[in-house]
Amino acid sequence: HLTQVKGVITMRPNLGYLDKSDKRAKIEGRLTDPDDPEPEPKLEAVTVKFSKGEAEKQRKEKSYQSIKSKEQEEPWINLRFNQMKSARGQDERQNLICDDMDKKLQVDTQPKQYLHKLK
């Protein structure tokens, strides 16, 4: 089902409220300028240790056996394949087409008015 396109509107966001909040924050001193150089914090060496329990658990989850068991636990749905030109395939394809193509929708606005409301 194809429908003719009579008009296109490009919509863009209006984010002026963000500029106002930035100005207000600068006035109140809450916002710092990202271009201003900030003193860098003193860097420290940190030692990180991982517990063996988590590493072992992750290794088991990635193992072939665990992946296979998860696949086997997954519920399956049996489906039947219908050839494209079979009677059943044609019936299913007809279900995808709208039954009442002549039916017109009742719209209370003209196309130009509708587009104007979107602006």
Secondary structure, 3 states (H helix, E strand, C coil): CCCCCCCCCCCCCCCHHHHHHHHHHHHHCCCCCCCCCCCCCCCCCCCCCCCHHHHHHHHHHHCHHHHHHHHHHCCCCCCCCCCCCCHHHHHHHHCCCCCCCCCCCCCCCCHHHHHHHHC
